[in-house]
Amino acid sequence: MIDFSLTPEIEDVRKRVRAFVEEHVLPLEMDRENYDDHENLRGDLCDGLRAKARDVGLWCPQMPKARGGMDLPFVGQAVMYEEANRSIFGPVCFNCAAPDDGNMRVLEQVATEAQKAQWLQPIVDGEVRSAFAMTEPHPGGGSDPAMIQTHAERKGDAWVVNGHKWFITGAAWAEHFILMAKTSDDPRRGLTAFLFHRDQPGFELGRRIAIMGPEEHGGHCEVAFRDMELPDENRLMEVGDGLKVTQIRLGPARLTHCMRWLGLAKRCMEIASEYIAEREGFGVKLADRESVQIKMGELAHEIQVGRLLVMHAAWMLDRGDYARKEVSMAKVHVANLLHKAADTAIQLNGARGYSKDTILEWVYRYARQARLVDGADEVHNMVLARFYAKEGRDFWSWGA
């Protein structure tokens, strides 16, 4: 049975995250001196907030307690991430921001104990940042991992990697990398995942690609591999399991994006609500105008739809289901919702919304990437169409 009530433990987490964001994180948004050159939270301030969050037990909600995390179920993570991203700086403070969030999950799930000690635990402890190196320029792999051109050739007990990746999120700050490389021409088992450190000979960090929106810490970079030699012990799972690694990582990662985006969408509506309650035009407060009420009502409705889609998918993941269909539905809806929320709030704030006096223009530029990252809208809609072609009316089954 789906139960939307929160356990006392999760409700306590929600309240504590809300209070932490209110007291420690939100005030930093107001002063542009707190931003770095790429419009994210300045590194020294970020480190300080991460230390505070860890001290009060609000750290790594996705990791087991034995590893230093909070061991929240997906439903609990949905609640926490939504609260965390009331601020544009929130998730990174609790070590639940992309790409570290997804990288920690997949390493915890599939890495050996020795690999976890070397590659995972430092990320959990906040000592290093990480990146997932998969996307390539044409004709390489993007939404279709089977097109990956970067290749790893076995050489005794080692692998020699050559290739070119781009738009690798966080690469400029990352020390630990997960790499997807081609190891055979098998259409299903042709990819293998590897782990490497940024100091590995043969790894080259290229340009930090300028983007439309504000950036995650470490930006979006091009990287190259020139005869980079890795020991076989750096291989993640078995040879040919690379596609499995991407599926294990990207499914939950797409949903956690949605969890965070819901927090930003709600924040946009909050900023709009505060402004229209005070702003008057032609003798009438904006909040009293029917046209404005319609916009706010539509937005409130679509945010709640997004929350229900996310919670349903989170509930299914907690039951051990892959929830591929449910995650795709949430991803398409919430990505478009975030853009609409920012756009509506800017419209209602007028010139103020278009300025940097609020974070709305920041969210608006950030929101455009939501319909692209971790699978474009079109890819997810194709996935849903295939599910419908296979399931027919059972597409809308409530499940067992």
Legacy VTK file of the C-alpha trace (Angstrom):
# vtk DataFile Version 3.0
C-alpha trace
ASCII
DATASET POLYDATA
POINTS 400 float
0.000 0.000 0.000
1.274 3.464 -0.863
1.232 5.604 2.274
2.050 9.300 1.893
2.460 9.960 5.610
6.040 10.419 6.774
7.591 8.373 9.547
8.580 10.391 12.633
12.242 9.889 11.710
11.850 11.269 8.182
9.700 14.160 9.389
12.428 15.015 11.892
15.010 15.019 9.086
12.766 17.265 6.987
12.424 19.792 9.797
16.136 19.804 10.579
17.131 20.255 6.938
14.616 23.079 6.553
16.008 24.822 9.635
19.621 24.353 8.505
18.920 25.775 5.050
17.006 28.687 6.545
19.712 29.580 9.044
22.962 28.782 7.264
22.445 28.530 3.503
19.770 30.957 2.313
21.515 34.067 3.711
24.527 33.368 1.480
22.456 33.723 -1.698
21.850 37.401 -1.066
25.472 38.538 -1.359
27.226 38.043 -4.713
30.554 38.059 -2.892
29.643 34.555 -1.755
29.534 33.278 -5.344
32.547 31.944 -7.221
33.447 32.914 -10.791
31.052 30.287 -12.150
28.015 31.417 -10.097
28.125 28.688 -7.497
28.902 28.869 -3.786
32.471 29.925 -3.108
34.669 26.964 -2.242
35.751 28.073 1.226
32.161 28.811 2.259
31.015 25.505 0.816
33.599 23.604 2.856
32.459 25.371 6.023
28.806 24.538 5.455
29.617 20.911 4.686
31.466 20.638 7.986
28.489 22.113 9.858
26.019 19.764 8.156
28.160 16.771 8.974
28.482 17.860 12.606
24.684 17.884 13.017
24.165 14.535 11.299
22.767 15.820 8.002
25.323 14.196 5.735
25.192 11.662 2.894
21.518 10.670 3.186
22.030 7.994 0.498
24.879 6.160 2.270
24.723 3.493 5.013
25.289 4.617 8.589
28.325 2.333 8.819
29.929 4.433 6.088
29.042 7.740 7.751
25.717 8.389 6.036
22.076 8.645 7.107
20.810 5.466 5.388
17.533 7.075 4.281
15.204 5.109 1.987
14.433 6.681 -1.386
11.189 8.105 -0.011
13.142 9.775 2.787
15.702 11.076 0.317
12.895 12.609 -1.754
11.744 14.551 1.298
15.246 15.672 2.277
16.438 16.630 -1.211
13.347 18.735 -1.832
14.007 20.668 1.367
17.733 20.917 0.658
17.195 22.541 -2.718
15.069 25.338 -1.358
18.421 27.041 -1.774
20.442 26.918 -4.974
23.416 26.043 -2.735
21.632 23.452 -0.595
22.341 19.918 -1.861
26.123 20.210 -2.007
26.160 21.182 1.672
24.661 17.798 2.622
26.778 15.830 0.121
23.750 14.912 -1.963
24.473 16.914 -5.120
25.257 15.558 -8.558
27.532 14.021 -9.689
28.894 12.762 -6.348
25.431 11.594 -5.307
25.074 9.147 -8.200
28.709 8.068 -8.100
28.515 7.168 -4.422
25.346 5.151 -5.000
26.772 3.004 -7.777
30.070 2.413 -5.967
28.271 1.383 -2.795
26.154 -1.032 -4.803
28.669 -2.708 -7.118
32.276 -1.965 -6.058
34.417 -4.484 -4.208
35.237 -3.780 -0.578
38.776 -2.797 -1.553
37.424 -0.421 -4.211
34.983 1.095 -1.744
37.785 1.823 0.695
39.927 3.459 -1.982
37.409 5.179 -4.256
34.112 5.584 -2.368
34.944 6.403 1.239
36.927 9.577 0.453
33.873 10.935 -1.425
31.605 10.045 1.501
34.020 11.726 3.897
34.004 14.889 1.791
37.742 14.641 1.120
37.439 14.464 -2.681
34.920 15.155 -5.439
34.134 12.770 -8.302
32.958 12.660 -11.908
31.308 10.176 -14.267
33.044 10.155 -17.642
30.655 8.838 -20.267
29.430 11.504 -22.752
31.403 11.989 -25.967
31.293 14.309 -28.967
29.835 12.934 -32.194
30.137 10.186 -33.352
30.605 9.011 -29.774
28.057 8.118 -27.134
25.574 10.493 -25.545
22.056 9.331 -24.723
23.011 6.080 -26.482
25.929 4.520 -24.543
26.319 1.881 -27.253
27.926 4.572 -29.437
30.859 5.116 -27.050
34.164 5.350 -28.915
36.653 5.668 -26.047
38.230 2.241 -25.898
40.231 0.189 -23.430
42.529 -2.543 -24.717
43.732 -5.306 -22.467
47.475 -5.533 -22.002
48.355 -8.351 -19.615
47.021 -7.395 -16.196
46.342 -3.833 -17.289
44.139 -1.831 -19.665
45.269 0.925 -22.016
42.657 3.635 -22.565
42.436 6.075 -25.462
39.602 8.447 -26.265
37.848 11.769 -25.792
34.940 12.784 -23.517
33.152 16.082 -23.053
30.558 17.771 -20.830
31.918 15.786 -17.894
30.243 17.408 -14.908
32.530 18.354 -12.039
35.707 17.256 -13.823
37.739 20.356 -12.947
37.370 19.645 -9.219
37.114 15.863 -9.346
39.872 13.563 -8.129
38.042 10.243 -8.487
36.530 9.284 -11.840
34.291 6.505 -13.118
35.052 5.892 -16.800
32.954 4.126 -19.426
35.046 2.599 -22.209
34.496 0.216 -25.103
36.175 -3.179 -24.661
34.500 -5.161 -27.464
32.043 -4.822 -30.344
29.318 -6.767 -28.536
26.170 -4.552 -28.700
25.092 -5.447 -25.134
28.374 -6.329 -23.437
30.805 -4.088 -25.271
31.344 -1.562 -22.457
33.352 -1.828 -19.262
33.613 0.601 -16.335
36.915 1.651 -14.754
38.073 3.781 -11.834
40.961 6.226 -11.975
42.506 9.212 -10.189
43.011 12.583 -11.844
46.799 12.187 -11.462
46.836 9.014 -13.550
49.421 9.402 -16.367
47.686 9.651 -19.718
44.674 11.562 -18.379
44.334 15.085 -19.738
41.895 17.659 -18.391
40.897 19.894 -21.295
38.852 23.050 -21.547
36.112 23.952 -19.112
33.201 24.404 -21.499
31.309 27.670 -21.018
27.600 27.004 -20.636
24.399 29.027 -20.614
23.612 28.490 -16.977
25.410 28.568 -13.654
27.685 25.596 -13.112
28.158 22.816 -10.624
31.473 22.942 -8.804
34.045 21.719 -11.293
32.081 22.799 -14.346
31.594 20.777 -17.522
34.866 19.773 -19.101
36.474 18.021 -22.011
38.868 15.247 -21.046
41.169 13.032 -23.078
42.939 9.732 -22.575
46.300 9.167 -24.250
47.544 5.631 -23.566
46.284 5.850 -19.982
47.218 2.556 -18.353
45.027 1.189 -15.563
45.526 -1.978 -13.516
42.791 -4.580 -13.828
41.941 -4.023 -10.153
40.525 -0.641 -11.239
37.856 -2.391 -13.315
34.344 -1.920 -11.884
32.291 -5.133 -12.080
33.062 -7.646 -14.817
34.336 -7.052 -18.328
31.290 -6.183 -20.445
29.190 -4.966 -17.494
29.569 -1.284 -18.360
26.034 -0.880 -19.657
24.768 -2.438 -16.440
26.819 0.075 -14.435
25.262 2.987 -16.350
21.752 1.626 -15.795
22.359 1.098 -12.081
23.739 4.613 -11.746
21.500 6.664 -14.020
18.052 5.408 -12.969
18.185 6.658 -9.369
20.279 9.669 -10.436
17.485 10.860 -12.727
15.013 10.640 -9.870
17.259 12.461 -7.400
17.585 15.271 -9.943
13.785 15.519 -9.839
13.761 15.547 -6.038
16.100 18.524 -6.020
14.320 20.329 -8.860
11.045 20.190 -6.934
12.697 22.202 -4.183
13.779 24.843 -6.674
10.332 24.941 -8.304
8.712 25.518 -4.914
11.241 28.259 -4.163
10.367 30.029 -7.414
6.705 29.969 -6.456
7.577 31.233 -2.995
9.459 34.245 -4.409
6.562 34.977 -6.759
4.026 34.703 -3.950
5.897 37.139 -1.725
6.143 39.700 -4.520
2.544 39.596 -5.771
1.270 39.907 -2.200
2.920 43.345 -1.969
3.072 44.720 -5.510
0.155 46.868 -6.697
-0.812 47.998 -10.166
-3.741 50.237 -11.089
-4.968 50.145 -7.525
-5.061 46.358 -7.238
-2.552 43.983 -5.687
-1.235 41.477 -8.200
-2.285 38.601 -5.931
-5.902 39.722 -6.277
-5.914 39.599 -10.067
-7.605 36.554 -11.567
-4.982 36.187 -14.299
-2.235 35.992 -11.671
-4.221 33.555 -9.540
-4.615 31.260 -12.555
-0.846 31.202 -13.080
-0.178 30.465 -9.418
-2.863 27.795 -9.294
-1.485 26.014 -12.344
1.986 26.052 -10.879
0.876 24.719 -7.496
-1.007 21.943 -9.262
1.927 20.925 -11.453
4.373 20.938 -8.543
2.110 18.542 -6.654
1.817 16.281 -9.702
5.605 16.212 -9.846
5.864 15.357 -6.154
3.448 12.460 -6.563
5.335 11.119 -9.585
8.620 11.332 -7.695
7.212 9.723 -4.560
5.662 6.885 -6.552
8.966 6.163 -8.270
10.854 6.430 -4.951
8.398 4.025 -3.326
8.938 1.531 -6.135
12.722 1.792 -5.846
12.434 1.132 -2.121
10.508 -2.069 -2.972
13.364 -3.248 -5.188
11.801 -2.328 -8.527
13.893 -0.600 -11.203
10.946 1.796 -11.778
12.245 2.679 -15.249
8.856 3.783 -16.533
8.030 5.739 -13.380
11.425 7.459 -13.305
11.068 8.494 -16.954
7.620 9.992 -16.307
8.934 11.933 -13.325
11.992 13.104 -15.252
9.999 14.536 -18.168
7.360 16.207 -15.998
9.628 17.729 -13.347
12.231 18.951 -15.845
9.564 20.895 -17.713
7.938 21.988 -14.463
11.163 23.562 -13.221
11.431 25.658 -16.365
7.776 26.710 -16.090
8.152 27.596 -12.406
11.115 29.872 -13.068
9.481 31.408 -16.133
6.192 32.082 -14.324
7.937 33.591 -11.319
10.018 35.874 -13.528
6.882 36.992 -15.383
5.097 37.825 -12.155
8.137 39.663 -10.756
8.547 41.680 -13.931
11.874 43.463 -14.324
12.834 42.409 -10.798
12.636 38.778 -11.852
14.818 39.391 -14.890
17.439 41.107 -12.744
19.904 39.519 -10.351
18.049 40.935 -7.349
16.550 37.470 -6.895
17.782 33.972 -7.803
15.025 33.553 -10.403
17.215 34.301 -13.419
19.825 31.867 -12.009
17.194 29.118 -11.747
15.801 29.956 -15.191
19.160 29.441 -16.872
19.885 26.365 -14.785
16.451 24.914 -15.569
17.043 24.708 -19.305
19.552 21.926 -18.845
17.023 19.816 -16.938
15.368 18.740 -20.186
18.741 17.490 -21.475
20.746 15.970 -18.620
20.454 12.244 -17.882
18.387 11.718 -21.015
16.584 14.302 -23.109
12.782 14.578 -22.930
12.512 12.895 -26.314
14.489 9.851 -25.163
12.331 9.371 -22.082
9.146 9.785 -24.104
10.409 7.108 -26.496
10.981 4.847 -23.481
7.418 5.470 -22.323
6.036 4.774 -25.807
7.864 1.445 -25.866
6.470 0.518 -22.470
2.972 1.348 -23.698
3.447 -0.667 -26.902
4.432 -3.644 -24.762
1.946 -3.259 -21.907
-1.121 -1.647 -23.469
-3.732 -0.850 -20.835
-1.493 -2.417 -18.181
0.815 0.587 -18.632
-1.248 2.181 -15.840
-1.210 -0.850 -13.539
-1.020 -0.073 -9.832
1.519 -2.869 -9.405
1.445 -5.893 -7.160
LINES 1 401
400 0 1 2 3 4 5 6 7 8 9 10 11 12 13 14 15 16 17 18 19 20 21 22 23 24 25 26 27 28 29 30 31 32 33 34 35 36 37 38 39 40 41 42 43 44 45 46 47 48 49 50 51 52 53 54 55 56 57 58 59 60 61 62 63 64 65 66 67 68 69 70 71 72 73 74 75 76 77 78 79 80 81 82 83 84 85 86 87 88 89 90 91 92 93 94 95 96 97 98 99 100 101 102 103 104 105 106 107 108 109 110 111 112 113 114 115 116 117 118 119 120 121 122 123 124 125 126 127 128 129 130 131 132 133 134 135 136 137 138 139 140 141 142 143 144 145 146 147 148 149 150 151 152 153 154 155 156 157 158 159 160 161 162 163 164 165 166 167 168 169 170 171 172 173 174 175 176 177 178 179 180 181 182 183 184 185 186 187 188 189 190 191 192 193 194 195 196 197 198 199 200 201 202 203 204 205 206 207 208 209 210 211 212 213 214 215 216 217 218 219 220 221 222 223 224 225 226 227 228 229 230 231 232 233 234 235 236 237 238 239 240 241 242 243 244 245 246 247 248 249 250 251 252 253 254 255 256 257 258 259 260 261 262 263 264 265 266 267 268 269 270 271 272 273 274 275 276 277 278 279 280 281 282 283 284 285 286 287 288 289 290 291 292 293 294 295 296 297 298 299 300 301 302 303 304 305 306 307 308 309 310 311 312 313 314 315 316 317 318 319 320 321 322 323 324 325 326 327 328 329 330 331 332 333 334 335 336 337 338 339 340 341 342 343 344 345 346 347 348 349 350 351 352 353 354 355 356 357 358 359 360 361 362 363 364 365 366 367 368 369 370 371 372 373 374 375 376 377 378 379 380 381 382 383 384 385 386 387 388 389 390 391 392 393 394 395 396 397 398 399
